[in-house]
Amino acid sequence: MASEINPFLMFARGAETAMNFYLSLFPGSRIETLVHFDATGPGTEGSVKQATLSLLGRRFEFFDSPVRHAFDFTPAISFAVACESIEEVDRLFTALSDGGQVLMGLDAHHFARRFGWVNDRFGVSWQLRFV
């Protein structure tokens, strides 16, 4: 029987950079495992072969794919972050949208006092809300 289900983020490159960026945004988060490809491959030496990051108590798995695919991240799947204040929504929105793409600008909605939706510079989609 399955014991766990986690989001798995596959990057063309830059998984470790993304991990460190997310660590800087969410206090108390940590890298649980990090294994790099070595000179024998099949990935580029030093790129992420397997990594697990704990963000706000949730496990995320990261990987730099040595194979180039015809697909990337899509906002059809996003990470919904419940924030404790409007200021936190604004802080995360500013950081995550830097170099990324704003899908819905910061505003009040019937479902949240403050909400914004962005794709970060890595293409990962985030919905930020304060209810």
C-alpha positions as CSV (number, residue, x, y, z in Angstrom):
1,M,0.0,0.0,0.0
2,A,1.3,3.5,-0.8
3,S,2.7,5.4,2.2
4,E,3.1,8.9,0.8
5,I,2.2,11.1,-2.1
6,N,4.4,14.2,-2.9
7,P,4.6,16.8,-5.7
8,F,7.5,16.0,-8.0
9,L,9.1,18.9,-9.8
10,M,11.1,18.1,-12.9
11,F,13.3,20.9,-14.3
12,A,15.3,21.1,-17.5
13,R,17.9,22.7,-15.3
14,G,18.0,24.8,-12.1
15,A,16.3,22.5,-9.6
16,E,18.8,23.4,-6.9
17,T,18.5,27.1,-7.5
18,A,14.8,26.8,-7.3
19,M,15.1,24.9,-4.0
20,N,17.3,27.5,-2.5
21,F,14.9,30.3,-3.6
22,Y,11.9,28.5,-2.0
23,L,13.9,28.0,1.2
24,S,14.5,31.7,1.4
25,L,10.8,32.4,1.1
26,F,9.4,29.9,3.6
27,P,10.9,30.1,7.1
28,G,11.5,26.7,8.8
29,S,11.8,24.9,5.5
30,R,14.8,22.6,4.9
31,I,16.5,20.4,2.4
32,E,16.0,16.8,3.5
33,T,17.9,15.0,0.7
34,L,20.1,16.2,-2.1
35,V,22.0,14.0,-4.5
36,H,23.8,15.3,-7.6
37,F,24.7,13.6,-10.8
38,D,28.4,12.8,-11.0
39,A,30.7,12.7,-14.0
40,T,29.2,9.3,-15.1
41,G,25.8,11.0,-15.8
42,P,23.4,10.5,-17.3
43,G,22.7,14.1,-16.1
44,T,25.1,17.0,-16.2
45,E,27.6,16.7,-13.5
46,G,26.5,18.7,-10.4
47,S,22.8,18.8,-11.5
48,V,20.1,17.4,-9.2
49,K,19.6,13.7,-9.5
50,Q,17.2,13.5,-6.6
51,A,16.2,16.0,-3.9
52,T,13.6,16.4,-1.3
53,L,12.6,19.8,0.1
54,S,10.3,20.3,3.1
55,L,8.3,23.5,2.7
56,L,5.9,24.4,5.5
57,G,6.0,20.7,6.5
58,R,5.1,19.4,3.0
59,R,7.6,17.3,1.1
60,F,8.4,18.3,-2.5
61,E,10.7,16.3,-4.7
62,F,13.1,17.9,-7.2
63,F,14.9,16.6,-10.2
64,D,17.0,18.0,-13.2
65,S,16.0,15.8,-16.1
66,P,18.9,14.8,-18.4
67,V,16.2,14.2,-21.1
68,R,14.7,17.3,-22.8
69,H,11.0,17.1,-23.1
70,A,8.4,19.0,-25.2
71,F,6.6,20.1,-22.1
72,D,7.2,22.2,-19.0
73,F,5.3,23.4,-16.0
74,T,1.7,24.5,-16.4
75,P,-0.5,26.7,-14.2
76,A,-3.2,23.9,-14.5
77,I,-1.4,22.6,-11.3
78,S,-0.3,25.2,-8.8
79,F,0.7,25.4,-5.2
80,A,-2.0,27.2,-3.1
81,V,-0.4,29.0,-0.2
82,A,-2.6,30.1,2.7
83,C,-0.9,33.2,4.2
84,E,-1.3,34.6,7.7
85,S,-1.5,38.2,6.6
86,I,-2.0,40.5,3.6
87,E,1.7,41.6,4.1
88,E,2.8,38.0,3.7
89,V,0.8,37.6,0.4
90,D,2.4,40.8,-0.9
91,R,5.9,39.7,0.1
92,L,5.6,36.3,-1.5
93,F,3.8,37.7,-4.6
94,T,6.7,40.2,-5.1
95,A,9.4,37.6,-4.7
96,L,7.7,34.9,-6.8
97,S,6.6,37.2,-9.6
98,D,10.2,38.7,-10.0
99,G,11.3,37.3,-13.3
100,G,8.1,35.3,-13.6
101,Q,4.6,36.0,-14.9
102,V,1.6,37.4,-13.1
103,L,-1.5,35.4,-13.9
104,M,-3.8,37.4,-11.6
105,G,-2.6,40.5,-9.9
106,L,-3.1,41.2,-6.2
107,D,-6.7,42.0,-5.4
108,A,-9.6,41.3,-3.1
109,H,-12.1,38.6,-4.2
110,H,-15.2,36.9,-2.8
111,F,-13.0,34.0,-1.8
112,A,-10.1,35.9,-0.2
113,R,-9.3,39.4,1.2
114,R,-6.1,39.3,-0.7
115,F,-5.2,37.0,-3.6
116,G,-2.6,36.8,-6.4
117,W,-1.5,34.1,-8.8
118,V,1.9,33.9,-10.4
119,N,4.3,31.6,-12.3
120,D,7.7,32.1,-10.8
121,R,10.9,32.5,-12.8
122,F,11.2,28.7,-13.0
123,G,7.7,28.3,-14.4
124,V,6.1,26.9,-11.2
125,S,2.7,28.2,-10.5
126,W,1.7,29.7,-7.1
127,Q,-1.7,30.9,-5.8
128,L,-1.3,33.1,-2.7
129,R,-4.2,34.0,-0.5
130,F,-5.2,35.6,2.8
131,V,-8.8,34.9,3.7
